Amino acid sequence: MYGANEIAVDGNPQTDVRYIRITDIDDHGNLRDEDWKTAEKVNEKYALDRNDLLFARSGATTGKAFIHKREDGEAIFAGYLIRFRFDETRVNPFFVFYYTLLSRYKLWVRVIQRPSGQPNINSREFKAFEIPLLPPSIQNHIVTIMRSAYDQKKRKEQEANALLDSIDDYVLKELGIEMPVVEEKKCFVVYADEMAGRRVDSFYYQSKFRNVDRIMKNVQFDVFNLGTLISEISSGATPKVDENYYADSSTGVPFLRVQNVTRHGIDLSDAKFITPEVHSGMLKRSQLKKDDLVFTITGRIGSVAVVPDIFEGNINQHSVRFHLKKQITNTTINPNYVAAFLNSELGKSLSIREVTGGTRPALDYKALKSLQIILPSIEIQDKIVTEIKNRLAKAEELRREADAIVEQAKERVERILLPEE
C-alpha cells in the first residue's frame, strides 16, 4: 500500500501521531528524531501496525526499509513509502527486515531500480523480490543474531555520543564557566542605559543572552573581539548549477556546504565536488588551507570546523573562512581552541545573538568580527585541544567497533543462508 500525500507539520511527540517520511529513516532502518513531524490531516487508512514494513520506493535512498515497533508509537506513513504486512504464521517480519540489510538485497536494489533522474521501485517489483522461506527456528535464530548486534551497536553509539556531548561541559569547566539554567520569558524589561550603542530589538535582550553578558564580564582570562585575532577572511560562492562546474568525488575538489561543517570537524559524507579548474580559477579567494576556520553564517549558524593538515577544499556562500594570527599581546593562538570555544554553548549563544535578517537570518562580517573570544594561556588552550582530540578519537573508535559488530553479524547470517541457496 502506498502512503499518504499530506503536508508535514510540527507536532508534539507526546500527543500527536507521527508522520514518517523517507528522510526520517536512516540507513540501518532506525527512525531519526531530529525532525519529528505530524501530518496536517491524519487519515487512519495509513496507520501503521506493529511489525509493518515500509520500503522507500523512490529517490536517492530507494529500497531502504523500516519495521514499525510498539515503542515507535502511533504513526502514519508518507506517499514515497510502501507498506507491507506479512503472514506471521509463515514468516517473521523481523527476518524480512534484517534480510534487507544484507548485501544481497542491496545488490538487488541497485539492479532493479530504474536509472532515471529519480530512481524508483514499484510495489509489484518489491513483491517479486525472493526471500528464502526458512524454517521458523532458523528465521528466529537470524533475528536473534541481528537484533543482538544492533543492540550492541546502539550501546556503543550511545557511549560515543555521551563522550561527544561531554566536550561542551569540559571546555566551559576549564574556563571556569557554569552556564545558568534560563527561564524563557516572553515579557521582560530593558533599561535605556543597557541599550547604548546596541540593537533595539527584543530578540537581542532575551534573558539567556543577558546572562551571557554577565558571564563575559566576569571571566578570569583575557577577552578579545574575534576580528582582532583574524589575519585574513573571505566568503564563499556557488557556481551555476547548469554549468559544467561540478565533478564526482574521484576527480573533484570537496565543496563544503553548511551540513559539511560540524563542531567535530569537516564531514564529507554528503559533500558536493567541483572541478579542479573551478577551485583554482573561479573560487581562488575561498580556497581552504591548513588551520583555516570555516564558520557557517546562515542555516545552522555558528558551526565551526578547522581545516586539517592535508586537505584541499572550497566553501559556498553560506560559510566564511578565516585565518588567525599566530599570537596577540604575547598570547599564542591555537585555532583548534578558538573553534572549540565558538562551538561551545557559550560561543553559540554569542553567535546566535548577533544574527540579523527576517526570512533568512544570517551573521554578517561586522557581527562575526565583534564576537568575543575568551583567550587563556597557550598551555590551557593546548590542554583543552588535546583532551577534545582524545575524546573525539575515543568516540570514533567506539563507532568503528559498533559498525564492526554489525558487519560480523551480517557475515554470520550470510553463512547461515548459503546452504539454503
Secondary structure, 3 states (H helix, E strand, C coil): CECECCCEEECCCCCCCEEECHHHECCCCCECCCCCEEECCCCHHHECCCCCEEEECECCCCCCEEECCHHHCCEEEECCEEEECCCCCCCCHHHHHHHCCCHHHHHHHHHHCCCCCCCECCHHHHHHCCCCCCCHHHHHHHHHHHHHHHHHHHHHHHHHHHHHHHHHHHHHHHCCCCCCCCCCCCCCCCCHHHCCCCCCCHHHHCHHHHHHHHHHHCCCCEEEEHHHHEEEEEECCCCCCCCCCEECCCCCEEEECHHHEECCEECCCCCEEECHHHHHHHCCCCCCCCCCEEEECECCCCCEEECCCCCCCEECCCEEEEEECCEECCEECCHHHHHHHHHCHHHHHHHHHCCECCCCCECCHHHHHHCEEEECCHHHHHHHHHHHHHHHHHHHHHHHHHHHHHHHHHHHHHHHHHHHC
